[in-house]
Amino acid sequence: MFSSARRRFLVHASLIGAGAVLSRSGLAATATTTVRIGYQKSSTLITVLKAQGKLETALAPLGVDVSWSEFASGLPLTEALNAEAIDFSADVADTVPIFAQAAHARFVYVAQEAPSPGAQAIVVKRAGALHSSADLRGKDIAVTKAAGSHYLLLAALAKAGVPPDATRIHYLTPADGRAAFERGSVDAWVTWDPYVASADQQADVRILANGNGLASYQRYYLASTRFAEARPDVVAAIYAQLREAGEWVRASPQGAARLLAPVWGLDAATIERANARRSYAVRQVEAANFDEQQKIADTFLAAHLLPAAVDTSRAQRWDFNAKRAVAIGA
């Protein structure tokens, strides 16, 4: 059923994801009857839809079921998309699709959330000696590789005139990054909400910098090209549900927090604080709102984290009117 390369990928993804759950039923289903959705903890709108069962209700008239696979972060999620282990990726940070593009993955940008620069941050110990990004020189820093927070770190270091190799960067999942930060193994932790919100209210923690003026942090929803072309009706239905979910979270912050609290294992007040920093304004991908992607790609190339230059204008977005993939600038 799967090639040996595909099997190797699935093993690799499970190791990288540190907890990714690929359901047996999701992998076995075909794209014509089931849409396999990958998501992560910070995929708020998809989590809302999953908890409410609204996506299943919306897709039932189309003869489509939903299977769910949870991943620890965006990079293994898009690797699964590239391997066609999933059909649709819930929101990932703006950095993640660039790595997918560098790997020549066949995917399309389906939607974009408007900027949320305050929803990711560099957190440090309040009593520590770090008071500006320049103070990160020579320090140990935990960050998730290829996440939006990774770009925030690189942007903050660049603005402060600190080369990345003048620091000691440790690539850790959010859970491992937090553990390392709390036990003092690293001096700073760079992460995103709801992880920031779960840490920044602690008495011994403060925010060194967030994305304001550094990284706009636009999150993207992706689909495999094959699936989008086969089921444009499903892609359109998911997009409509995401827009509605975003409107509901903004209009009902307390209700959204109460819904997410048992799912995320966080208290409602923490979730409401995290959600207040996200725009949740879902929109179609247009060239006018895409400029920062090239800057991000160039930054990662300069840091020797991409194998080759990436021209983000050559990526594809989903044209809902034409029901096909087109170049970003088209």
Secondary structure, 3 states (H helix, E strand, C coil): CCCHHHHHHHHHHHHHHCCCECCHHHHHCCCCCEEEEEEECCCHHHHHHHHHCHHHHHHHHHCCEEEEEEECCHHHHHHHHHCCCCCEEEEECCCHHHHHHHCCCCEEEEEEECCCHHHEEEEEECCCCCCCHHHHCCCEEEECCCCHHHHHHHHHHHHHCCCHHHCEEEECCHHHHHHHHHCCCCCEEEEECCHHHHHCCCCCEEEEEECCCCCCCCCEEEEEHHHHHHCHHHHHHHHHHHHHHHHHHHHCHHHHHHHHHHHHCCCHHHHHHHHCCCCCCEECCCHHHCCHHHHHHHHHHHCCCCCCCCCHHHCEEEECCCCEEEECCC
